[in-house]
């Protein structure tokens, strides 16, 4: 039987759910927090409470925004003519940090799973189509991962937005098979964007 306090055990379980953290890593983090309660736990708890209370997902672009405030997709005054479609926020952040792309972003919030009969669930594909029409874009760059689910989602989007007036392209050389966008280094990502290929309209 464990001699750890139930509160500590519960905290370990919660931290262990985070990407890249197992029970051992979670324990080390929690011990560090407990040994610095005033300087670390108190401000961390405040920050988490603020995020929980005030940060929501935009129903139009999928980005994060303040509750009851306009999203950046509404306030964006730059006259961009391109939009980059990604699976999640981590993908958008890594592309932004590379400075390879200047334009609008659309965060789907996941991928389609062939085993679920391609149910969209919380994916923002309908709002994507509306944004493309509203902003008179010239190019749609599909930057989903090179996984089965990512490519399935890409094909679905291609079919949904295909028309004669807009260029549809996908990331090209540099994106390894099975690779996820957020795991790519800047050099590989830049190569994938520079060598993006147009999608056939047949």
C-alpha positions in Angstrom: 0.0 0.0 0.0 1.3 3.5 -0.9 2.1 5.7 2.0 1.6 8.9 -0.1 -1.2 11.3 0.9 -4.3 10.9 -1.4 -3.9 14.6 -2.4 -0.4 13.9 -3.7 -1.4 10.7 -5.4 -4.2 12.5 -7.2 -1.8 15.3 -8.3 0.7 12.7 -9.6 -2.1 11.1 -11.7 -3.1 14.5 -13.1 0.4 15.5 -14.1 1.1 12.0 -15.6 -1.7 12.8 -18.1 0.4 15.6 -19.6 2.4 14.8 -22.8 5.9 13.5 -22.2 5.4 13.0 -18.5 5.2 9.7 -16.7 4.7 9.0 -13.0 8.4 9.4 -12.2 8.7 12.8 -14.0 5.4 13.9 -12.4 6.7 13.0 -8.9 9.8 15.1 -9.4 7.8 18.1 -10.6 5.4 17.8 -7.7 8.2 17.5 -5.1 9.8 20.7 -6.6 6.4 22.5 -6.4 5.8 21.3 -2.8 9.3 22.5 -1.7 8.5 25.9 -3.2 4.9 26.3 -2.3 4.8 30.1 -2.0 6.9 30.9 -5.0 5.6 28.2 -7.4 2.3 26.6 -6.3 0.5 29.8 -5.4 1.2 31.6 -8.7 0.7 28.4 -10.7 -2.7 27.9 -9.2 -3.6 31.5 -9.9 -2.5 31.2 -13.5 -4.4 27.9 -14.1 -7.6 29.4 -12.6 -7.3 32.5 -14.8 -6.9 30.3 -17.9 -9.8 28.1 -16.9 -12.0 31.1 -16.3 -11.0 33.5 -19.1 -9.6 31.5 -22.1 -11.8 29.8 -24.7 -11.5 28.4 -28.2 -12.6 30.6 -31.1 -15.5 28.9 -33.0 -14.3 30.5 -36.2 -10.6 29.9 -36.5 -9.9 27.5 -33.6 -7.3 29.8 -31.9 -7.5 30.7 -28.2 -9.1 34.0 -27.2 -10.3 35.8 -24.1 -13.8 35.2 -23.1 -16.2 37.9 -24.4 -13.4 39.4 -26.5 -12.9 39.4 -30.3 -10.4 36.8 -31.6 -7.3 37.7 -33.6 -9.1 36.4 -36.7 -11.6 39.2 -36.4 -9.1 41.9 -35.4 -6.5 40.9 -38.0 -6.0 44.0 -40.3 -3.3 42.4 -42.4 -4.4 41.8 -46.0 -3.2 38.2 -46.2 -4.3 36.1 -49.2 -3.2 32.8 -47.8 -4.5 30.5 -45.0 -2.6 27.6 -43.4 -4.7 24.7 -42.0 -3.2 22.9 -39.1 -4.4 20.2 -36.7 -3.7 21.9 -33.4 -2.3 24.9 -31.6 1.2 23.3 -31.1 1.4 23.0 -34.9 0.5 26.7 -35.4 3.0 27.8 -32.8 5.9 25.9 -34.3 5.1 27.3 -37.8 4.9 30.8 -36.4 8.2 30.5 -34.6 9.9 29.4 -37.9 8.8 32.7 -39.6 8.3 30.8 -42.8 4.6 31.7 -43.2 2.8 35.0 -43.1 -0.9 34.7 -43.3 -4.1 33.4 -41.6 -4.2 30.2 -39.6 -7.0 27.8 -39.1 -6.8 25.3 -36.3 -9.0 22.2 -36.9 -8.7 20.9 -33.3 -7.8 17.3 -34.4 -8.1 15.0 -37.3 -10.7 12.7 -38.9 -10.5 9.1 -38.0 -11.5 6.6 -40.7 -12.7 4.2 -38.0 -15.3 6.7 -36.8 -16.9 7.0 -40.2 -15.2 10.4 -40.8 -17.3 12.1 -38.1 -16.2 15.7 -37.7 -17.0 16.0 -34.0 -15.4 19.2 -32.9 -13.4 19.9 -36.1 -13.9 23.3 -37.5 -14.2 22.3 -41.1 -17.5 24.1 -41.8 -16.1 27.4 -40.3 -13.0 26.9 -42.5 -15.2 26.9 -45.7 -16.9 30.1 -44.5 -13.6 31.8 -43.8 -12.2 31.0 -47.2 -15.3 32.5 -48.9 -15.4 35.5 -46.7 -11.7 36.5 -47.0 -11.4 35.9 -50.8 -8.2 33.9 -50.3 -5.9 32.9 -53.2 -4.2 29.9 -51.6 -5.1 27.3 -49.0 -2.1 25.5 -47.5 -3.0 22.2 -45.9 -0.4 21.5 -43.2 -1.7 18.4 -41.6 0.7 15.7 -40.4 1.9 12.9 -42.6 0.0 10.3 -40.6 -2.9 8.3 -41.9 -5.3 10.5 -39.9 -3.6 13.7 -41.1 -3.7 12.7 -44.7 -7.3 11.5 -44.5 -8.3 14.9 -43.1 -6.3 16.6 -45.9 -8.2 14.7 -48.6 -11.5 15.5 -46.9 -10.7 19.2 -46.8 -9.5 19.2 -50.4 -12.8 17.8 -51.6 -14.8 20.3 -49.4 -13.1 23.4 -50.7 -12.2 22.4 -54.2 -13.1 25.1 -56.8 -11.5 26.9 -59.8 -10.8 30.1 -58.0 -8.4 29.0 -55.2 -5.1 27.3 -55.2 -4.8 24.3 -52.8 -1.4 23.1 -51.8 0.2 20.7 -49.3 3.6 20.6 -47.6 6.2 19.0 -49.8 9.7 17.7 -49.4 11.0 17.7 -45.9 7.9 16.3 -44.2 8.7 12.7 -43.4 6.1 10.0 -43.7 4.3 9.6 -40.3 5.8 12.9 -39.1 3.8 15.3 -36.9 4.2 19.0 -37.6 5.0 20.0 -34.0 7.9 17.6 -33.9 9.7 19.1 -36.9 12.8 21.3 -36.6 12.8 24.7 -38.3 15.0 23.6 -41.2 12.7 20.7 -42.1 9.6 22.8 -41.7 11.0 25.6 -43.9 11.8 23.0 -46.6 8.3 21.6 -46.4 6.8 25.0 -46.9 9.1 26.1 -49.7 8.6 22.9 -51.6 4.8 22.7 -51.1 3.0 21.2 -54.1 -0.3 22.1 -55.6 -3.2 19.6 -55.1 -4.6 18.2 -58.3 -8.1 19.5 -59.1 -9.1 16.4 -61.2 
